[in-house]
Amino acid sequence: MIGRLTGTLFEKMPPRIGLDVQGVGYEIDVSMTTFYALPELGAQVTLLTHLTVREDAHILYGFSTAEERATFRELIKVSGIGARTALAVLSGMSATELAQAITLQEPARLMRVPGIGKKTAERLLLEMKGKLGADLGVQPTSVAGTQNDVLHALTALGYSEREALSALKGLPDGVSVSDGIRLALKGLSR
């Protein structure tokens, strides 16, 4: 198996890139997260890889972090989730955001990814529960009760999950939902 490649980036055509490794050109499919982290053409790049061997093709998938590759490998173990869908999930959200969605059992976050419907999101949540969040250090109690309601309210208002989660950190313990939303919005407006 090919686990890592280091070479010169010679082509960028989303979601595929070209990597020249000592005269051999590799076509590698990457998530958009990895794609946007890549340098300009001609630069040296190191990617962690996953090789899929099918009857009609050998396909390399590349990742900028070990966390992203591990998440990809967990995703393709889920029945009905192929490598293309797993790459789409990782293009729509980071590995940490996916772990949070799984730990908090939030199918709506997964359904925002193109190609993921309600049934697929629920299957992902069911089959990955306890696997991904635990691996990535996300605790189920990280957002609970009132804070979860505030988080949903902020994302419904159009804030990204990352912004909403950072706003939650500034909330005092025991705050009501309405006060929590008000305080979070005040913090986000700064």
LINKA-V43935 format. One record per backbone hydrogen bond with DSSP energy under -1.0 kcal/mol. NH is the residue of the N-H (numbers start at 0). CO is the residue of the C=O. If there is no record, write none. Layout:
BEGIN
nh & co
NH & CO
NH & CO
END
This chain:
BEGIN
nh & co
4 & 46
6 & 44
7 & 19
8 & 42
9 & 17
10 & 17
12 & 15
15 & 12
16 & 27
17 & 10
18 & 25
19 & 7
20 & 23
23 & 20
25 & 18
27 & 16
28 & 59
29 & 14
34 & 30
35 & 31
37 & 34
41 & 8
42 & 39
44 & 6
46 & 4
47 & 62
48 & 2
49 & 60
51 & 58
53 & 56
58 & 51
60 & 49
61 & 28
62 & 47
68 & 64
69 & 65
70 & 66
71 & 67
72 & 68
73 & 69
74 & 70
75 & 71
77 & 74
80 & 77
85 & 81
86 & 82
87 & 83
88 & 84
89 & 85
90 & 86
91 & 87
92 & 88
97 & 93
98 & 94
99 & 95
100 & 96
101 & 97
102 & 98
103 & 99
105 & 100
110 & 106
112 & 109
115 & 112
120 & 116
121 & 117
122 & 118
123 & 119
124 & 120
125 & 121
126 & 122
127 & 123
130 & 127
131 & 127
134 & 130
135 & 131
137 & 132
141 & 138
146 & 143
148 & 144
149 & 145
150 & 146
151 & 147
152 & 148
153 & 149
154 & 150
155 & 151
156 & 152
157 & 154
158 & 153
163 & 159
164 & 160
165 & 161
166 & 162
167 & 163
170 & 167
174 & 171
179 & 175
180 & 176
181 & 177
182 & 178
183 & 179
184 & 180
185 & 181
186 & 182
187 & 183
188 & 184
END
